[in-house]
Amino acid sequence: MRSILVFCFSLLAITISAQNFYLFVGTYTSGASKGIYVYDFNSNTGDLKWVSNTDSSANPSFLAVAADGKHLYAVNEVSRQQSGFIASYSFDKKTGKLSFINKQSSGRENPCHVSITKNGKWVVVANYTGGSLAAFPVNADGSLQPFSQHIIHTGKGVNKERQEKAHVHSVFFSPDEKFLFSPDLGTDQVSIYQFTPGKTQPLESAANPFISAEPGSGPRHLDFSPDGKYVYLIQEMSGTVSAFSYQHGEMKLLQTIATHTPDYTGQPGSADIHLSPDGKFLYASNRGQENNIAIFSVNTISGKLTPAGYQSTNGVQPRNFIIDPSGRYLLVANQKTSNIVVFKRDSKTGQLTATGKDIEVPNPVCLKMVLR
């Protein structure tokens, strides 16, 4: 029986590694960008080929793609009459083109992150400047209904310039989708909500409604280990990653570790965080003066991290990056240099090697993939 399972997993790995994927790129449109870009990504060679892009969209900085790849949701990170927007698109896998469906108010200013449930029936948005999150029911055709719930965070942090009020930076579902986690850079907290999809207002505070980060650290993004036992939180302002054990909405701090070298004296600017598909390595992007990817090995038994190296992103301001499903490549979006850099990833050491297969995209901010 075990031999059969090993064979099946090996076959699945071979199938994934041999596939092409669609890469979606969210951007800021203050410059030459027209909105959302679509590329074909070959997971055998690391090659990228332009497929299509939207004609116009206002700062679709962060994206979420439905599990079946048929719909995409993009924040419009703007402040118009005290509200940004969230837009829905249909996606044709045959042509590789996006078609706008509709958009709704995000509730408050500058939505910066969006997540979608596995069944595609709920979309949740984080409003950074507005300090809130909103939950949207999704219709059968992929269109968005107006938000059915809007939660406004209150409070502030110790940094008077950047933490003068709540700044909800992201929203992430737990692997079983029974909880929603919302890192708030302004209040140095991660709010925890119980998620009940059958309710009109699906979010309510969990039994332990939040965990506190170090004052002035600025929680930004997080990622769960593949087995769901650990969660890793990146903190923008302190340039640190905190490792937590996780069970049923409860987080217990295990470790906090710097994303920069011990001799670094500049201002941290950590941004994104992802684990490799096998959970053995963790990667974190640093902006500011560093412009690199910090690499950590993961003790899969204890959940703790050990520094394993740093890799320049060959660009400036790496806002977001992605590891392709095969685990062979890591792609980095450098916002200020308008380039996406493709790195080959060593599955044994976690180290990254530039492939030279880079592309130019105006102001790239977010990368997402679906099977082609």
C-alpha positions in Angstrom: 0.0 0.0 0.0 2.8 2.4 0.9 4.6 1.7 -2.4 1.4 2.5 -4.3 1.1 5.9 -2.4 4.7 6.7 -3.1 4.2 5.9 -6.8 1.1 8.1 -6.9 2.8 11.1 -5.2 5.8 10.7 -7.5 3.5 10.6 -10.5 1.7 13.8 -9.3 5.0 15.6 -8.8 6.1 14.7 -12.3 2.7 15.9 -13.7 3.0 19.2 -11.8 6.6 19.7 -12.9 5.7 19.2 -16.5 2.9 21.7 -16.6 2.6 25.2 -17.8 1.0 27.8 -15.6 -0.6 31.2 -16.1 1.1 33.9 -14.2 -1.0 36.9 -13.2 0.8 40.2 -12.4 -0.9 42.9 -10.4 0.6 46.4 -10.8 0.4 50.1 -9.8 -0.9 52.1 -12.8 0.7 55.5 -11.9 3.2 54.9 -14.7 3.1 52.9 -17.9 1.1 50.0 -16.6 -2.3 49.2 -18.0 -3.4 47.0 -15.1 -3.2 43.2 -14.9 -0.8 41.2 -17.0 -1.0 37.5 -17.9 2.0 35.4 -18.9 2.6 31.7 -19.7 5.1 30.2 -17.3 6.9 26.9 -18.2 7.8 25.1 -15.0 10.4 23.0 -16.8 12.4 25.8 -18.3 11.5 28.9 -16.3 10.5 30.7 -19.5 7.8 33.4 -19.4 5.8 34.5 -22.4 3.3 37.4 -22.6 -0.3 36.3 -23.2 -2.5 39.3 -22.5 -3.2 42.3 -20.3 -6.2 44.4 -19.3 -6.8 47.7 -21.2 -7.2 49.8 -18.1 -7.5 49.3 -14.3 -6.8 51.5 -11.3 -3.9 50.2 -9.2 -4.8 46.4 -9.2 -2.0 46.0 -6.8 -3.1 42.7 -5.2 -4.9 39.7 -6.7 -6.7 36.5 -5.7 -7.6 33.8 -8.2 -10.4 31.2 -7.8 -9.2 27.7 -7.3 -10.7 26.6 -10.7 -8.9 29.5 -12.4 -12.1 30.8 -13.9 -12.3 34.1 -11.9 -9.9 36.7 -10.6 -10.4 39.4 -8.0 -8.3 42.5 -7.9 -8.2 45.4 -5.4 -8.2 48.9 -6.8 -5.8 50.5 -4.3 -7.3 54.0 -4.5 -9.1 56.5 -2.2 -12.2 57.8 -3.9 -14.9 59.3 -1.7 -13.4 57.5 1.3 -13.4 54.1 -0.5 -11.4 52.0 -2.9 -12.8 49.1 -4.9 -12.6 45.4 -5.5 -13.1 44.2 -9.0 -14.1 40.8 -10.4 -13.0 39.3 -13.8 -13.7 36.1 -15.7 -10.7 34.3 -17.1 -10.7 32.3 -20.3 -8.1 29.6 -20.1 -8.2 29.0 -23.8 -7.4 32.6 -24.8 -5.6 33.6 -21.6 -7.7 36.8 -21.5 -9.5 38.5 -18.6 -12.9 40.1 -18.9 -14.2 42.6 -16.4 -17.4 41.6 -14.7 -18.1 44.2 -12.0 -16.7 46.1 -9.0 -17.9 47.0 -5.5 -16.8 49.5 -2.9 -14.2 48.0 -0.6 -15.6 49.9 2.4 -12.7 52.3 3.0 -9.6 53.7 1.5 -6.7 51.9 -0.2 -7.5 48.2 -0.3 -4.2 46.4 -0.4 -4.9 42.6 -0.1 -7.6 40.1 -1.0 -8.3 36.5 -0.3 -10.9 34.0 -1.6 -12.3 30.8 -0.2 -11.5 27.5 -1.9 -15.1 27.2 -3.2 -15.0 30.7 -4.6 -18.1 31.8 -2.7 -16.5 34.5 -0.4 -13.9 37.2 -1.0 -12.4 39.2 1.9 -10.5 42.5 1.4 -8.1 44.4 3.7 -8.2 48.2 3.5 -4.8 49.6 4.6 -5.4 53.3 5.0 -9.0 52.7 6.0 -8.0 50.3 8.7 -10.8 47.8 8.0 -11.7 44.5 6.3 -14.8 43.6 4.4 -16.4 40.3 3.3 -18.2 39.9 -0.1 -20.5 37.2 -1.2 -19.8 35.9 -4.7 -22.5 35.1 -7.2 -22.5 32.0 -9.3 -21.2 33.9 -12.3 -18.2 35.2 -10.3 -19.6 38.7 -9.8 -19.3 40.4 -6.5 -22.2 41.4 -4.3 -21.8 44.5 -2.1 -20.0 43.6 1.1 -22.2 42.0 3.7 -19.9 42.7 6.6 -17.4 45.5 7.3 -15.2 45.5 10.3 -13.3 48.6 11.4 -10.2 48.2 13.5 -9.3 50.7 16.2 -6.1 51.5 18.1 -2.6 52.7 17.2 1.1 51.8 17.8 4.2 53.3 19.2 5.5 54.8 15.9 3.6 58.1 15.7 4.3 58.5 12.0 3.3 55.1 10.7 1.1 53.7 13.4 -1.2 56.7 14.1 -4.2 54.4 13.6 -5.1 50.9 12.5 -3.7 49.8 9.1 -5.1 46.4 8.1 -2.4 45.0 5.8 -3.8 41.6 4.8 -6.4 38.9 5.3 -5.6 35.1 5.2 -7.8 32.1 5.7 -6.6 29.2 7.8 -6.0 26.0 5.8 -9.4 24.6 7.0 -11.0 28.0 6.4 -12.6 28.0 9.8 -10.6 31.1 10.8 -9.5 34.4 9.2 -6.3 36.1 10.2 -5.7 39.8 9.7 -2.2 41.3 10.4 -2.6 45.0 11.3 0.6 47.1 10.8 -0.9 50.1 12.8 -1.9 48.3 16.0 0.9 45.6 16.1 -1.7 42.8 16.3 -3.0 39.9 14.2 -6.8 39.8 14.6 -8.3 36.4 14.6 -11.9 35.8 13.4 -14.0 32.7 13.3 -15.3 32.2 9.8 -18.8 30.7 9.2 -19.6 30.7 5.5 -23.3 30.0 5.9 -23.9 33.3 7.7 -24.7 36.6 6.0 -22.1 38.1 8.3 -19.5 35.3 8.3 -16.9 36.8 10.6 -16.9 37.0 14.4 -14.1 37.4 16.9 -12.4 34.1 17.9 -12.3 33.0 21.5 -8.8 34.6 21.6 -9.5 37.5 19.3 -5.9 38.6 18.6 -2.2 38.0 19.2 0.1 40.9 19.9 3.4 41.5 18.1 6.4 43.4 19.5 5.6 47.2 19.7 6.6 49.0 16.6 7.1 45.8 14.6 4.3 46.3 12.0 2.7 42.9 11.1 2.3 42.6 7.4 1.8 39.1 5.8 1.8 35.5 7.0 2.0 31.9 5.7 1.0 28.5 7.0 3.2 25.4 6.9 1.9 22.7 4.5 0.8 20.5 7.4 -1.0 23.5 9.0 0.9 23.1 12.3 2.8 26.3 12.1 2.2 29.9 11.0 4.9 32.4 10.1 4.3 36.2 10.4 6.6 38.8 8.7 6.8 42.2 10.4 7.6 45.1 8.0 9.0 47.7 10.4 11.2 45.5 12.6 12.4 43.3 9.7 11.6 40.1 11.6 9.7 36.8 11.1 7.8 35.3 14.1 7.1 31.5 14.1 4.0 30.2 15.9 2.6 26.8 16.6 -1.0 26.7 15.4 -4.1 24.7 16.3 -7.8 25.6 15.9 -7.4 29.4 15.7 -4.8 29.5 18.5 -1.2 30.8 17.9 1.7 30.3 20.3 4.9 32.1 19.8 8.0 29.9 19.2 10.6 32.3 17.9 11.3 35.7 16.4 14.2 36.0 14.0 15.6 38.9 11.9 15.3 38.9 8.1 18.5 40.8 7.7 22.2 40.1 8.4 23.5 40.9 11.9 25.6 43.8 10.7 22.7 45.5 8.9 22.1 49.0 10.3 19.6 50.5 7.8 15.8 50.8 8.1 14.1 47.4 7.6 11.4 47.1 5.0 10.3 43.5 5.0 7.4 42.7 2.7 6.4 39.2 1.7 6.8 35.6 3.0 6.3 32.1 1.6 7.2 28.6 2.4 8.4 26.1 -0.2 5.9 23.5 -1.2 7.6 20.8 0.9 7.7 23.2 3.9 11.5 22.8 4.4 12.5 26.4 3.5 11.0 29.8 4.2 11.7 32.9 2.1 11.1 36.6 3.0 11.6 39.7 0.9 13.3 42.8 2.1 13.0 46.2 0.4 14.7 49.5 1.5 18.5 49.3 1.2 18.6 45.5 1.2 16.5 44.4 -1.9 17.0 40.7 -1.2 15.3 37.5 -0.3 16.2 36.1 3.1 16.4 32.3 3.1 15.6 30.1 6.2 15.7 26.4 6.7 12.7 25.1 8.6 12.9 22.5 11.4 9.7 20.7 10.4 9.5 19.1 13.9 9.8 22.2 16.0 8.7 24.8 13.5 11.8 27.0 14.2 13.9 28.7 11.6 17.6 28.9 10.9 19.2 31.5 8.6 20.4 29.8 5.3 21.4 32.8 3.2 20.4 35.8 1.2 19.8 36.4 -2.5 19.8 39.8 -4.2 16.5 40.3 -6.1 18.4 41.9 -9.0 16.0 44.9 -8.7 14.6 47.5 -6.4 11.7 47.1 -3.9 10.6 43.5 -4.1 7.0 43.8 -2.9 5.9 40.3 -3.7 7.2 37.0 -4.9 5.9 33.5 -5.6 7.2 29.9 -5.6 5.8 28.0 -8.5 3.8 24.8 -7.6 6.6 22.5 -8.8 8.9 24.2 -6.3 11.6 24.6 -9.0 11.4 28.4 -9.4 11.0 31.5 -7.3 9.8 34.7 -9.1 10.3 38.1 -7.6 8.3 41.3 -8.5 10.6 44.3 -8.2 8.3 47.3 -8.2 10.7 50.3 -8.6 12.8 48.7 -11.4 9.7 47.2 -13.2 11.1 43.8 -13.6 10.2 40.2 -12.6 13.2 38.1 -12.0 13.2 34.3 -12.3 15.4 32.3 -9.9 16.0 28.5 -10.0 15.5 27.0 -6.5 17.6 24.2 -5.1 15.2 21.9 -3.3 17.9 20.4 -1.1 19.7 23.6 0.0 17.0 26.2 -0.6 19.4 28.4 -2.4 18.4 30.6 -5.3 20.2 31.1 -8.7 19.3 33.7 -11.2 18.3 32.2 -14.5 18.6 35.4 -16.6 15.0 34.8 -17.8 13.7 38.1 -16.6 10.9 40.2 -18.0 9.9 43.9 -17.9 6.5 44.7 -16.4 5.6 48.3 -15.3 5.4 48.6 -11.5 4.8 44.9 -10.6 3.4 44.3 -7.1 1.7 40.9 -6.9 2.2 37.5 -8.5 -0.3 34.6 -8.7 -0.3 31.3 -10.6 -2.9 28.8 -11.8 -2.5 25.7 -13.8 -2.9 26.3 -17.5 
